[in-house]
Amino acid sequence: MDRFVSLKTFVAVVNGGSFANASRKLGLSRAMATKHIQTLEERLGARLLNRTTRRLALTEAGRAFHARAERILADLEEAEGAVGDAQALPKGLLRVAAPMSFGVQHLSPAIADFMTECPEMAIDLSLNDRVIDLIDEGVDVAVRIGRLADSSLIAKRLATARFAVAASPAYLARKGTPKLPEDLVKHDCLEYTLSSRGSDWAFVGPGGEVRVVRAAGPLKANNGEVLLAAAIAGRGVVSLPTFLIGPTLAAGKLVPLFGGEWRPEEIAISAVYPPTRHLSAKVRRFVDFLTKRFAEPSWDAWESAGKSKPVRRR
């Protein structure tokens, strides 16, 4: 049987939730649709669907194959469109993943503008602070903040994430103000559990010296906004990127520490995508858009009007 038709049938069955829906969409008989799935499973040597009289469910192998099958069909559709009109705007579905806080505050408005620029594109955005497997989960491009552990991915640096270490005026009045990074061991530090450095906070001194402090305290969370709220409430010292903490510093709700002599280590904000022989037009256009969008990050604009200004890299 035609392998391409079998692939299309499998994707249509999964996305449509039934053989009947897939048959109507593809113009096949239900028996023929069933035969295509059976042939596909025999060729792969694995069951892709668990079938009952009431529902269909993907097996583990089926979930992995479905993600790859959708990518193949989407790439083929895009390739056919490119041949028809090489100058046309990219179209089709783009699956994007990003961290929660950055995604809500900065990526979501960027995506809205991108969709205005490329009206034939559809975006499926997934926000989660955990690091996902792009291939297994069928993601075309992800925005990641920090060290990139997976060297098999292609990475494009979008911007630099500067950090600020800060606490509320009420906390500092109660606990005292740390003068040096090592003083933090005597303070309540609010920990971000998904940091690539774990509980270690790294600081760069005036002469380029690096000091690493083990942060510990009463609260750990896998989301920066939770820690920000706790810091504002006077529960401890927090280390967060300026794209999240900047407006709070400008409003005076938190006070940056160390007087600019010691600054938190900076990390990269990157777009990553799986390696392919030919980068799809939709991924290229999206990554190029984000590169221009974040070339001069808007999240540091608060400094000119803010009361507190973390020191820039010297």
C-alpha distance (Angstrom), angle and dihedral (degrees) to the residues before:
residue distance angle dihedral
M1 . . .
D2 3.79 . .
R3 3.80 106.6 .
F4 3.80 92.9 -154.1
V5 3.81 92.0 53.7
S6 3.81 89.6 47.4
L7 3.79 89.7 52.9
K8 3.81 92.2 49.3
T9 3.78 90.5 47.0
F10 3.79 93.2 51.8
V11 3.82 92.4 50.4
A12 3.81 91.4 45.8
V13 3.82 92.0 50.5
V14 3.80 92.5 50.4
N15 3.81 95.9 43.3
G16 3.80 93.2 42.4
G17 3.78 94.5 45.6
S18 3.79 95.2 -131.4
F19 3.79 145.7 45.5
A20 3.80 89.5 -116.6
N21 3.81 93.5 58.4
A22 3.80 91.7 45.1
S23 3.82 91.6 49.2
R24 3.80 92.0 52.9
K25 3.80 92.7 47.5
L26 3.81 95.1 48.6
G27 3.79 98.4 35.3
L28 3.79 93.1 -119.3
S29 3.76 130.4 132.0
R30 3.77 115.3 -107.0
A31 3.79 89.8 -116.4
M32 3.81 91.0 53.9
A33 3.83 91.8 48.3
T34 3.79 89.5 51.4
K35 3.81 90.6 48.9
H36 3.81 91.2 52.7
I37 3.81 91.5 53.8
Q38 3.80 92.2 46.7
T39 3.81 91.2 49.7
L40 3.79 90.9 48.3
E41 3.81 92.1 51.1
E42 3.81 91.2 47.9
R43 3.80 91.2 50.5
L44 3.81 92.0 49.1
G45 3.77 94.7 40.8
A46 3.80 91.4 -133.1
R47 3.79 138.0 94.8
L48 3.80 110.6 -113.0
L49 3.81 100.7 -179.6
N50 3.76 134.5 37.0
R51 3.80 106.5 -146.7
T52 3.79 128.9 -158.8
T53 3.77 130.3 165.4
R54 3.81 90.5 -97.7
R55 3.80 108.2 33.2
L56 3.77 149.2 10.7
A57 3.80 123.6 -130.7
L58 3.77 129.3 -173.0
T59 3.77 117.8 -121.7
E60 3.80 119.0 -136.9
A61 3.80 89.3 -97.1
G62 3.79 89.0 46.6
R63 3.81 93.3 54.7
A64 3.80 91.9 52.1
F65 3.80 92.9 45.2
H66 3.81 92.8 46.5
A67 3.82 91.9 56.3
R68 3.79 91.4 51.3
A69 3.79 93.6 42.5
E70 3.81 92.3 53.9
R71 3.80 90.1 49.4
I72 3.83 91.4 51.2
L73 3.80 92.9 49.4
A74 3.80 92.7 45.2
D75 3.80 91.8 49.7
L76 3.80 91.1 48.3
E77 3.79 91.6 50.1
E78 3.79 90.2 49.8
A79 3.81 92.3 47.6
E80 3.79 91.2 52.3
G81 3.78 90.3 49.5
A82 3.78 91.8 49.7
V83 3.80 91.9 54.4
G84 3.81 90.4 51.7
D85 3.79 93.7 51.6
A86 3.79 119.2 2.4
Q87 3.81 91.2 -171.2
A88 3.80 96.4 52.6
L89 3.77 120.9 116.7
P90 3.82 113.6 -100.7
K91 3.77 115.6 -93.8
G92 3.76 139.6 -175.6
L93 3.78 135.3 63.7
L94 3.82 121.1 -38.3
R95 3.80 118.0 -167.1
V96 3.80 112.7 -151.8
A97 3.82 131.4 -176.6
A98 3.80 127.7 -167.2
P99 3.83 142.7 157.9
M100 3.79 114.2 -80.1
S101 3.83 104.2 -115.7
F102 3.80 96.3 38.5
G103 3.78 90.0 44.4
V104 3.79 95.0 52.7
Q105 3.80 98.1 41.2
H106 3.79 103.5 35.7
L107 3.80 114.5 5.9
S108 3.81 97.4 49.4
P109 3.83 94.9 59.4
A110 3.81 88.8 44.5
I111 3.81 90.3 53.3
A112 3.81 90.8 50.0
D113 3.82 89.4 55.7
F114 3.80 91.5 44.1
M115 3.81 90.7 55.1
T116 3.80 89.2 52.8
E117 3.80 89.0 53.3
C118 3.82 93.1 44.6
P119 3.82 105.3 31.3
E120 3.80 94.4 172.8
M121 3.79 92.0 60.8
A122 3.80 123.4 95.5
I123 3.81 120.2 -157.2
D124 3.80 128.0 -151.0
L125 3.83 104.7 -168.2
S126 3.81 121.4 -168.3
L127 3.82 117.9 -170.9
N128 3.78 117.6 -160.2
D129 3.80 132.8 137.1
R130 3.80 93.4 -140.7
V131 3.80 120.0 93.3
I132 3.80 109.1 -109.8
D133 3.80 132.5 -160.2
L134 3.80 102.8 -109.8
I135 3.80 95.6 -157.0
D136 3.80 97.4 44.7
E137 3.81 91.7 48.1
G138 3.80 96.0 41.1
V139 3.81 95.8 -118.5
D140 3.81 117.9 159.2
V141 3.80 98.7 -161.6
A142 3.80 135.6 -0.2
V143 3.78 133.3 -163.7
R144 3.79 111.1 -136.2
I145 3.79 131.7 -175.4
G146 3.79 119.6 -152.3
R147 3.77 135.2 7.5
L148 3.81 116.0 -1.2
A149 3.78 107.5 -133.5
D150 3.82 97.1 179.1
S151 3.81 105.8 76.0
S152 3.82 91.9 -177.8
L153 3.82 91.1 75.1
I154 3.79 126.1 84.7
A155 3.82 110.9 -120.0
K156 3.80 131.3 -161.0
R157 3.79 117.2 -170.9
L158 3.81 110.8 -129.1
A159 3.80 103.4 175.9
T160 3.79 145.6 -31.0
A161 3.77 120.8 -94.0
R162 3.80 109.3 -143.4
F163 3.77 117.7 -164.1
A164 3.79 135.6 -146.4
V165 3.80 127.3 -158.7
A166 3.77 110.0 -148.5
A167 3.80 147.8 153.4
S168 3.78 136.0 -165.1
P169 3.83 121.0 -92.1
A170 3.81 88.7 -116.9
Y171 3.81 92.7 54.4
L172 3.82 92.6 48.2
A173 3.81 91.0 48.5
R174 3.79 89.6 52.6
K175 3.81 100.8 39.0
G176 3.80 104.4 23.5
T177 3.80 129.5 -114.8
P178 3.83 118.5 -76.8
K179 3.80 111.7 -129.6
L180 3.82 99.3 -167.3
P181 3.81 133.0 27.4
E182 3.81 92.2 -107.9
D183 3.82 89.2 60.0
L184 3.80 87.4 71.7
V185 3.82 90.6 79.9
K186 3.83 86.1 75.3
H187 3.80 93.1 51.5
D188 3.79 138.6 75.3
C189 3.81 105.2 -101.6
L190 3.78 120.3 -167.0
E191 3.81 108.7 -137.6
Y192 3.79 130.4 -145.0
T193 3.79 102.9 -147.5
L194 3.82 97.5 -158.3
S195 3.80 94.9 57.2
S196 3.80 113.5 128.7
R197 3.84 87.2 -132.8
G198 3.78 93.8 52.6
S199 3.80 111.0 -148.8
D200 3.83 93.2 -16.4
W201 3.81 117.8 108.8
A202 3.80 114.2 -160.6
F203 3.83 123.4 -152.4
V204 3.80 131.8 -172.0
G205 3.81 117.1 -146.0
P206 3.82 131.1 -147.6
G207 3.80 91.7 -88.2
G208 3.79 95.6 43.9
E209 3.80 94.3 -95.9
V210 3.80 113.3 151.3
R211 3.79 121.5 -142.2
V212 3.80 123.7 -175.1
V213 3.79 120.1 -156.9
R214 3.80 126.4 -168.7
A215 3.81 105.4 -127.5
A216 3.79 119.5 -151.7
G217 3.76 134.8 166.3
P218 3.79 149.4 131.3
L219 3.80 98.4 -68.5
K220 3.79 135.3 53.0
A221 3.81 124.2 175.4
N222 3.79 139.8 168.0
N223 3.81 92.1 -137.1
G224 3.80 127.0 67.5
E225 3.79 95.9 -147.0
V226 3.80 90.5 61.5
L227 3.80 89.8 54.3
L228 3.80 92.0 45.1
A229 3.81 91.5 54.5
A230 3.81 90.8 48.9
A231 3.80 91.7 50.0
I232 3.81 91.8 50.5
A233 3.81 87.8 50.9
G234 3.82 89.4 56.5
R235 3.80 97.8 -108.0
G236 3.80 97.2 130.9
V237 3.80 152.3 -60.3
V238 3.78 118.6 -44.2
S239 3.82 134.8 -164.3
L240 3.80 111.4 -155.3
P241 3.81 138.7 154.0
T242 3.79 115.7 -94.9
F243 3.81 91.2 -120.7
L244 3.81 85.1 70.9
I245 3.81 106.2 26.7
G246 3.82 99.4 34.8
P247 3.82 99.9 91.6
T248 3.81 90.5 46.8
L249 3.82 90.9 54.4
A250 3.80 90.8 47.3
A251 3.81 90.1 52.9
G252 3.80 91.5 51.4
K253 3.80 93.6 -120.2
L254 3.81 89.5 122.9
V255 3.81 129.9 31.0
P256 3.85 121.3 -141.8
L257 3.80 113.9 -127.7
F258 3.81 136.8 -133.4
G259 3.80 96.2 32.8
G260 3.78 93.2 -102.9
E261 3.81 94.0 -63.2
W262 3.79 92.7 108.3
R263 3.77 118.9 33.8
P264 3.80 127.6 -170.6
E265 3.78 117.0 -107.0
E266 3.80 114.5 -91.3
I267 3.80 122.8 -129.0
A268 3.79 136.0 -164.8
I269 3.78 129.2 -101.5
S270 3.80 105.7 -148.4
A271 3.78 141.5 177.7
V272 3.80 111.3 -135.7
Y273 3.78 130.8 -171.6
P274 3.81 137.3 167.9
P275 3.81 116.9 -86.6
T276 3.80 115.0 -102.8
R277 3.78 133.7 170.5
H278 3.80 90.0 -118.4
L279 3.80 119.0 26.5
S280 3.79 108.3 -133.5
A281 3.79 116.8 -112.7
K282 3.78 92.6 -123.0
V283 3.83 93.7 54.5
R284 3.81 92.2 44.1
R285 3.80 92.6 49.3
F286 3.82 92.7 47.6
V287 3.82 94.8 47.5
D288 3.82 91.4 46.4
F289 3.80 89.3 50.1
L290 3.82 92.5 51.8
T291 3.82 91.5 45.9
K292 3.80 90.7 57.5
R293 3.81 93.2 39.1
F294 3.79 94.9 55.5
A295 3.83 98.6 34.3
E296 3.80 87.9 105.4
P297 3.80 103.7 24.8
S298 3.78 114.3 -135.7
W299 3.79 91.0 -152.8
D300 3.82 91.6 76.2
A301 3.82 93.6 52.6
W302 3.81 89.8 91.9
E303 3.82 90.4 74.0
S304 3.79 96.2 77.4
A305 3.79 91.1 58.2
G306 3.79 98.8 28.9
K307 3.77 126.9 105.7
S308 3.80 93.0 -136.1
K309 3.78 125.7 46.8
P310 3.81 122.7 -167.8
V311 3.80 110.6 -143.7
R312 3.79 117.9 -98.6
R313 3.77 123.9 -128.3
R314 3.82 110.4 -78.1
